[in-house]
Amino acid sequence: MSHEPGEQRHSAMARVAHWCQALAVIIMIGSGWRIYDNVPIFPFEFPYWITLGGDKYLATTTSNDWGTGNAIAWHFAGMWLLLFSFGLFVLNGVLTGHFWRDLLPLTPRAFLRDFIAAATFKLGHRLGEYNAVQKAFYWGVMFAIAMMFLSGLAIWKPVQLGWLTWIFGGFPAARVVHFLFMSAIVAFMMVHVMLVALVPKTFRAMTLGRAVDVPHGTAVGAAHE
């Protein structure tokens, strides 16, 4: 969606897709951690209280597990919601031109320049504009969601989708890939929330559709290369 300098706009479709994706990812992460704890990949487990799957002691008496069955049900519900919302997000990005207008071009030189500026607290920000680091992170999280979905299919249907499981290196390797991309999405969400806290008007734009700001610093590398 086009906007004036210092203005950020999001269509209703973009906002629905964003919040549905956020809810779906939270559901899948919470339930996925409970599933992981049932058969850990690495020598650690997630605390029970941050997982999703119901009361584990009640589940032990009713289904003879610690809520893994409930977690799997939640995981599939989140999967379908994520598939719908991610598809809606991609459709919106294509129809409105958001992808190539706001997230392109992106070059290694621009990313390195803006990354150094951000690391030294010299990277300015203007509402409605994306620097090269933000562009790279958004493309990265879209790739991570796609890979998490594909590796999840390889885990879910290792026989029916044996070719896909083979591409990921087998069932155990697919679980590791799934876990790593989940971790990348968690890291993105943590950074994303912190940045929203620093620039709260972006939250207003994503909830109400529009926010306006005045320039409060000269953005480093604002010009496209």
Long-range contacts (C-beta under 8 A, 24 or more apart in sequence): 1-96, 1-98, 2-101, 3-128, 4-128, 5-126, 5-128, 5-129, 5-215, 6-126, 6-127, 6-128, 6-212, 6-213, 6-214, 6-215, 7-127, 7-128, 7-210, 7-211, 7-212, 7-213, 8-127, 8-128, 8-201, 8-202, 8-205, 8-210, 8-211, 8-212, 8-213, 9-128, 9-205, 9-209, 9-210, 10-205, 10-206, 10-209, 10-210, 11-92, 11-96, 11-209, 12-209, 13-88, 13-91, 13-92, 14-89, 14-92, 14-96, 14-98, 15-206, 15-207, 15-209, 16-85, 16-88, 17-85, 17-86, 17-88, 17-89, 17-92, 18-85, 18-89, 18-206, 19-206, 20-81, 20-82, 20-84, 20-85, 20-88, 21-82, 21-85, 21-86, 21-89, 21-145, 22-189, 23-78, 23-81, 24-78, 24-79, 24-81, 24-82, 24-85, 25-78, 25-82, 25-145, 25-185, 25-189, 26-78, 27-52, 27-74, 27-75, 27-77, 27-78, 27-81, 28-75, 28-78, 28-79, 28-82, 28-182, 29-182, 29-185, 29-186, 30-74, 31-71, 31-72, 31-74, 31-75, 31-78, 32-71, 32-75, 32-182, 34-66, 34-67, 34-68, 34-70, 34-71, 35-68, 35-71, 35-72, 35-75, 36-179, 37-66, 38-65, 38-66, 38-68, 41-172, 41-175, 41-176, 41-179, 42-179, 79-149, 79-152, 82-145, 82-149, 83-149, 86-145, 86-146, 86-149, 90-142, 102-130, 102-135, 103-130, 103-135, 103-138, 103-139, 104-135, 105-224, 105-225, 106-132, 106-135, 106-136, 106-139, 107-132, 107-225, 109-225, 110-221, 110-224, 110-225, 111-135, 111-136, 113-220, 113-221, 114-220, 114-221, 117-220, 117-221, 122-220, 123-219, 123-220, 123-221, 124-216, 124-217, 124-218, 124-219, 124-220, 124-222, 125-199, 125-216, 125-217, 125-219, 126-213, 126-215, 126-216, 126-217, 126-219, 126-222, 127-199, 127-201, 127-202, 127-205, 127-211, 127-212, 127-213, 129-219, 129-222, 131-219, 131-220, 131-221, 131-222, 132-221, 137-188, 137-191, 140-184, 140-188, 141-184, 141-185, 141-188, 144-181, 144-184, 144-185, 144-188, 145-181, 145-185, 147-177, 147-181, 148-178, 148-181, 148-182, 148-185, 151-175, 151-177, 151-178, 151-181, 152-178
